[in-house]
Structures are given as structure tokens and as C-alpha cells.
Amino acid sequence: MEKYLKTKGRIFNIQKFSIHDGPGIRTIVFFKGCKLRCKWCCNPESQNFEIQQMKEGNKIKTVGKDVTVEEIVNDVLKDMPYYRRSGGGITLSGGEFLCQIDFAEALLRVCKEYGITTAVETTALASYEELERVIPFIDTFLTDIKHMDPVKHKQYTGVDNTLILENIAKIARDAKELIVRVPTVPGVNANEKDIEDIAKYAAKIGAKELHLLPYHRLGQDKYEGLGREYTLKDVIPPSDTEMEKLVAVAQRHINCQIGG
């Protein structure tokens, strides 16, 4: 295990005592770097692998730091009593953990050695050979399907969804548990047809659940802090009533909820 403990990677945040992104109380490790450029991304500082400077109010914040697996695990182990009581553990988020596959594999391996339950939040955009390296060490996959249409998917994320959908189907086949999540964005996919198409696909491949994540503008200030334009500033978040209607549509095909 020693070689895995010394493996280095780049993160930009660790969030403790989260009740989202997996079951129970969790520690979320946010990886730097992502191949997608989703227009609604609430963590734009996660997209570039490089360490950045971001303005927060009147201060300049350094975003990104290099750490070892050992440093992260030592921190995570402090909260083991909470994981045991709640069924929680560690979640790798981002960014995209698959962009740092060696670091991710080492971290997941060591976590399992210590009996820590693992989850990942992923776009599934990687070679399946890379995914096969980590699947044995992951208890729950939280995998986004942003759109079924490859043209619209590329319009809003920068890449088409062909490989992503292929990988998600394989994850459903090979992993312990797959939950499909949908960032639900008005003007992009927050309509009955698009949600039903995703729900049908998730049910077909054998996903456990579908979670609809309502669009919000919480990351808008970060774009300004990075000197970038937030192009969805005029998009109004969906109402509770609108979200409930979409859940009802999805429920025809698969167990569905708002958030998660």
C-alpha cells in the first residue's frame, strides 16, 4: 500500500460533513481538471488542471493544490465514526476524477483498504480501460446524463455524448451501483421529452435511480472571479412545480427524485 499512499494529485477543495453526492455523511474531494465545459458548471475553477488565481470579493484566492493520497486519507479517517453511523464515506468529485486516473485509483484503493465506503461523481468521459481500473474500488457511481441528443450535448458541454453513453451502459453492467443524475436546465433539457428520453435510457441500462438536479446560479460569481463570462445569467431556475412535473414523467420509467 506504500506506493499508493505516496501518489500525488491535484485538488481544489475538500468538503466535510456533506449529505449529498452519495449515501450518509460524506467527505467530498474535488479534483482539478475536466474535459467538459458545461455552460451551467457551478465549479468553473475545477475545469482547468492548472493552479489558478480567483478573485473572491476583495481577495485573491489560489485555487488548486498538490496533495498525496496519504494526506487525504489521514484527514478522511478522522471522521470514520460518522461514516459508520450513517453509511457514508468519501466521494471523488470535481472537475473529473478520471482526468487523474493514477491518483484516483491509488486513493480509491487505499480507502477500500481502510474500509471506507467510496462514491464518485463522474461524466464518464474516458476510455473504458481507465474506468475498469477503478470500478472494483467504487461502491456508488453518480453519473451525469446531460442530454440524449449528441448535437445538443456538444452545444452545451463542448463534446458529444457518444462515448459517455456507451460508458454509462457498461458501468451499469459492471459496477456495484449506478445512479444517473441530470442537471436540469431550462432551455437545455428541462422539458418532458428530454427528461423522459433520459429516464427511458437509464431504465433500459439498469440504473438504480434517476436524480434531477435543479439548475441554480450559485457559481456565477466564480466566473467573474476568473475573468470569464457566465452565459446563462438570464436563465431562470425551474420552480418546484416544474421539477415535480418532470419527476412525474420520469417516474413512469424509473425511480426518480429531486436532488441527491
C-alpha positions as CSV (number, residue, x, y, z in Angstrom):
1,M,0.0,0.0,0.0
2,E,3.0,2.3,0.5
3,K,3.4,3.2,-3.2
4,Y,-0.3,4.2,-3.4
5,L,0.0,6.4,-0.3
6,K,2.7,8.5,-1.9
7,T,0.8,9.0,-5.2
8,K,0.2,12.7,-5.9
9,G,-2.7,14.5,-7.4
10,R,-4.2,18.0,-7.7
11,I,-7.4,19.0,-5.9
12,F,-9.1,22.4,-5.2
13,N,-11.3,21.6,-2.2
14,I,-12.3,19.1,0.5
15,Q,-15.8,19.4,1.9
16,K,-16.6,17.6,5.1
17,F,-20.0,16.5,6.6
18,S,-21.8,16.6,3.2
19,I,-25.1,14.8,3.0
20,H,-25.1,14.9,-0.8
21,D,-23.2,13.1,-3.5
22,G,-23.7,9.7,-2.1
23,P,-25.3,8.0,0.9
24,G,-24.8,9.1,4.5
25,I,-22.4,11.7,5.8
26,R,-19.5,12.1,3.3
27,T,-16.2,13.8,2.7
28,I,-16.1,15.2,-0.9
29,V,-12.7,15.5,-2.6
30,F,-12.8,17.9,-5.5
31,F,-10.4,17.1,-8.3
32,K,-8.9,19.7,-10.6
33,G,-9.4,19.2,-14.4
34,C,-12.3,18.3,-16.6
35,K,-12.7,17.6,-20.4
36,L,-16.2,19.1,-20.5
37,R,-17.1,22.8,-20.4
38,C,-20.8,22.7,-19.3
39,K,-22.3,26.1,-19.5
40,W,-24.0,25.7,-16.1
41,C,-21.0,24.3,-14.3
42,C,-21.1,25.6,-10.7
43,N,-17.3,24.9,-10.2
44,P,-15.6,26.6,-13.1
45,E,-12.4,26.7,-11.1
46,S,-12.4,22.9,-11.5
47,Q,-12.2,22.8,-15.3
48,N,-8.6,23.7,-15.8
49,F,-5.9,21.4,-14.3
50,E,-3.6,24.4,-13.7
51,I,-3.4,26.1,-10.4
52,Q,-5.3,29.4,-10.7
53,Q,-5.9,32.7,-9.1
54,M,-9.6,33.6,-8.5
55,K,-11.0,36.8,-7.1
56,E,-13.4,36.4,-4.2
57,G,-14.8,39.8,-3.1
58,N,-11.7,41.9,-2.5
59,K,-9.3,39.0,-2.0
60,I,-7.4,36.8,-4.4
61,K,-7.7,33.1,-3.8
62,T,-5.3,30.4,-5.0
63,V,-7.4,27.5,-6.5
64,G,-5.7,24.2,-6.6
65,K,-3.0,22.4,-4.6
66,D,-1.0,19.2,-4.9
67,V,-1.5,16.5,-2.3
68,T,-0.7,12.9,-1.6
69,V,-3.1,10.1,-1.1
70,E,-1.7,9.8,2.4
71,E,-2.6,13.4,3.3
72,I,-6.2,12.9,2.1
73,V,-6.8,9.6,3.8
74,N,-5.4,10.8,7.1
75,D,-7.9,13.6,7.0
76,V,-10.8,11.3,5.9
77,L,-10.1,8.8,8.6
78,K,-10.8,11.4,11.3
79,D,-14.5,11.1,10.5
80,M,-14.8,7.3,10.4
81,P,-17.3,7.3,13.3
82,Y,-19.7,9.4,11.3
83,Y,-19.3,7.2,8.2
84,R,-20.1,4.1,10.2
85,R,-23.2,5.5,11.8
86,S,-24.6,7.0,8.6
87,G,-23.4,4.6,5.9
88,G,-21.3,7.4,4.5
89,G,-17.7,7.7,3.2
90,I,-15.6,9.5,0.6
91,T,-16.8,10.9,-2.7
92,L,-14.5,11.9,-5.6
93,S,-15.9,14.8,-7.4
94,G,-14.5,17.7,-9.4
95,G,-13.8,18.5,-12.0
96,E,-13.5,15.0,-13.2
97,F,-11.6,12.3,-11.2
98,L,-10.9,10.3,-14.4
99,C,-8.6,13.0,-15.6
100,Q,-6.2,12.0,-12.9
101,I,-6.6,8.2,-13.1
102,D,-3.4,7.2,-11.4
103,F,-4.1,9.4,-8.4
104,A,-7.8,8.4,-8.3
105,E,-7.0,4.7,-8.5
106,A,-4.5,5.0,-5.7
107,L,-6.9,7.0,-3.5
108,L,-9.8,4.6,-4.0
109,R,-7.6,1.5,-3.3
110,V,-6.3,2.9,-0.1
111,C,-9.8,3.9,1.0
112,K,-11.1,0.4,0.5
113,E,-8.1,-1.0,2.5
114,Y,-9.3,1.1,5.4
115,G,-12.9,0.1,5.0
116,I,-14.1,3.5,3.7
117,T,-17.2,3.4,1.5
118,T,-16.5,5.1,-1.8
119,A,-18.5,7.0,-4.4
120,V,-17.7,9.0,-7.5
121,E,-19.4,11.8,-9.3
122,T,-18.3,11.5,-13.0
123,T,-19.0,12.5,-16.6
124,A,-17.8,9.0,-17.7
125,L,-15.7,10.6,-20.4
126,A,-12.7,8.4,-20.6
127,S,-11.5,5.2,-22.1
128,Y,-13.3,2.2,-20.6
129,E,-9.9,0.7,-19.9
130,E,-9.4,3.5,-17.4
131,L,-12.8,3.0,-15.9
132,E,-12.1,-0.7,-15.5
133,R,-9.1,0.2,-13.3
134,V,-11.3,1.9,-10.7
135,I,-14.7,0.1,-10.9
136,P,-13.7,-2.6,-8.4
137,F,-13.0,0.0,-5.7
138,I,-16.2,2.1,-6.1
139,D,-19.4,1.4,-4.2
140,T,-21.6,4.0,-5.9
141,F,-21.3,5.7,-9.3
142,L,-23.1,9.0,-9.7
143,T,-23.0,9.6,-13.4
144,D,-24.5,12.6,-15.3
145,I,-26.6,12.3,-18.4
146,K,-27.0,15.9,-19.6
147,H,-28.8,15.2,-22.9
148,M,-29.5,12.2,-25.2
149,D,-29.1,14.3,-28.3
150,P,-25.3,14.3,-29.3
151,V,-25.6,17.7,-31.1
152,K,-27.3,19.5,-28.2
153,H,-24.9,17.8,-25.8
154,K,-21.9,19.2,-27.7
155,Q,-23.6,22.6,-27.9
156,Y,-23.8,22.9,-24.2
157,T,-20.8,20.9,-22.9
158,G,-18.2,21.1,-25.7
159,V,-18.3,17.4,-26.5
160,D,-20.8,15.0,-27.9
161,N,-22.2,12.2,-25.8
162,T,-21.4,9.0,-27.8
163,L,-18.6,7.7,-25.7
164,I,-20.3,8.9,-22.5
165,L,-23.5,6.9,-23.1
166,E,-21.5,3.8,-24.2
167,N,-19.5,4.0,-20.9
168,I,-22.6,4.6,-18.7
169,A,-24.2,1.5,-20.1
170,K,-21.0,-0.5,-19.3
171,I,-20.8,1.0,-15.9
172,A,-24.4,-0.1,-15.2
173,R,-23.4,-3.6,-16.3
174,D,-20.2,-3.9,-14.3
175,A,-20.4,-1.6,-11.3
176,K,-22.0,-2.3,-7.9
177,E,-24.4,0.6,-8.1
178,L,-25.2,3.3,-10.7
179,I,-27.3,6.4,-10.1
180,V,-28.0,8.6,-13.1
181,R,-28.1,12.3,-12.4
182,V,-29.5,15.1,-14.7
183,P,-28.5,18.8,-14.2
184,T,-32.0,20.1,-15.1
185,V,-31.5,23.3,-17.0
186,P,-34.4,25.4,-18.6
187,G,-33.8,25.9,-22.3
188,V,-31.4,22.9,-22.4
189,N,-33.2,19.8,-21.1
190,A,-35.8,20.9,-18.5
191,N,-38.8,19.6,-20.6
192,E,-40.9,16.5,-20.6
193,K,-39.5,15.0,-23.8
194,D,-35.8,15.3,-22.9
195,I,-36.3,14.1,-19.3
196,E,-38.4,11.1,-20.5
197,D,-35.7,10.2,-23.1
198,I,-33.1,10.1,-20.3
199,A,-35.4,8.2,-17.9
200,K,-36.0,5.6,-20.6
201,Y,-32.3,5.1,-21.2
202,A,-31.5,5.0,-17.5
203,A,-34.1,2.3,-17.0
204,K,-33.0,0.3,-20.1
205,I,-29.4,0.0,-18.9
206,G,-30.4,-0.9,-15.4
207,A,-29.6,2.2,-13.4
208,K,-30.8,2.1,-9.8
209,E,-32.3,5.6,-9.7
210,L,-32.6,8.9,-11.5
211,H,-31.9,12.2,-9.7
212,L,-33.0,15.5,-11.2
213,L,-30.7,18.3,-10.1
214,P,-32.4,21.7,-10.5
215,Y,-30.3,24.4,-12.2
216,H,-29.1,27.2,-10.0
217,R,-26.8,30.3,-10.4
218,L,-24.6,29.7,-7.3
219,G,-21.4,29.5,-9.3
220,Q,-21.9,32.8,-11.2
221,D,-19.6,34.9,-9.1
222,K,-16.8,32.4,-9.6
223,Y,-16.9,33.1,-13.4
224,E,-16.5,36.7,-12.7
225,G,-13.7,35.9,-10.3
226,L,-11.9,34.0,-13.0
227,G,-12.5,36.8,-15.6
228,R,-14.9,34.6,-17.5
229,E,-18.4,35.3,-18.9
230,Y,-21.3,33.4,-17.4
231,T,-23.5,32.9,-20.4
232,L,-26.6,31.5,-18.6
233,K,-27.1,34.6,-16.4
234,D,-30.6,35.1,-17.9
235,V,-31.8,31.6,-17.3
236,I,-34.4,31.4,-14.5
237,P,-34.1,28.3,-12.3
238,P,-37.0,25.9,-12.5
239,S,-39.8,26.1,-10.0
240,D,-40.7,23.4,-7.5
241,T,-43.9,22.8,-9.5
242,E,-42.0,22.4,-12.8
243,M,-39.5,20.0,-11.2
244,E,-42.3,17.9,-9.7
245,K,-43.9,17.6,-13.2
246,L,-40.6,16.3,-14.6
247,V,-40.2,13.8,-11.8
248,A,-43.7,12.5,-12.5
249,V,-42.7,12.0,-16.2
250,A,-39.5,10.2,-15.2
251,Q,-41.3,8.0,-12.6
252,R,-43.2,6.3,-15.4
253,H,-39.9,4.5,-16.2
254,I,-37.6,4.6,-13.2
255,N,-37.5,5.6,-9.5
256,C,-36.8,9.3,-9.6
257,Q,-36.3,12.1,-7.1
258,I,-35.3,15.8,-7.0
259,G,-31.7,16.3,-5.8
260,G,-29.4,13.7,-4.3
